[in-house]
Amino acid sequence: MISEYIDQEIRRFEDYALRRVKGIPNNRRLWVLTCMDERVPIEEALRIQPGDAHIFRNAGAIVTDDAVRSLALTANFFGTKEAIIVTHTDCGMLRFTGEEVVRFFAEKGVKISEVQLDPYLSTLRVGEEEAVKWFKFFTDLGAQSPDDVALMNVEALRRSPLIPKDLKISAYVYEVETGRLRKPHQKIHERTSRFEHGTVVKD
Ligand SMILES: [Zn+2]
């Protein structure tokens, strides 16, 4: 019966369009944090489709207060069970330091410590020392690479009392140059066999 098929399709579309009203989670119960960089095709990299995940992007794929806010909401109220963090090679956040950016604005007459950083929270400010850290360039976080940031992000989420303890959290690095994901600090070209001092070494 055509009408049965149509009714079924209507119900399916209603479930999709009214997911939050009906309390239906995203398809994979997944939250993703990745960089805003245009070279990270996050759905393709994770082999996921539209509808599969809540995706949060910012400069550097860094766990910021807003990232925690978003994950806290989806993990506690929207049925999300898993978080995946994807940093990437050649990230712009490796290029500068907070000090340089603070100076850039100072030269324009803008003092970061005097700026209302959150448009909706007038009391959220940072002092002069912390202003440098607020931009969260990798070096200011004590990280040398996207691999370091990926692992630091996992720890940062685990430390937050707003994130459920049973949430599965994984981290990967997307290689812009190969179009592939890898686990942090597991570059394949560093792991292949090589000839050294007369013996084949595997590391
Ligand atoms: Zn980036």
Residues whose N, C-alpha, C, O or C-beta is under 5 A from the ligand:
A	BS01	ZN	C35 D37 G60 C91 G92
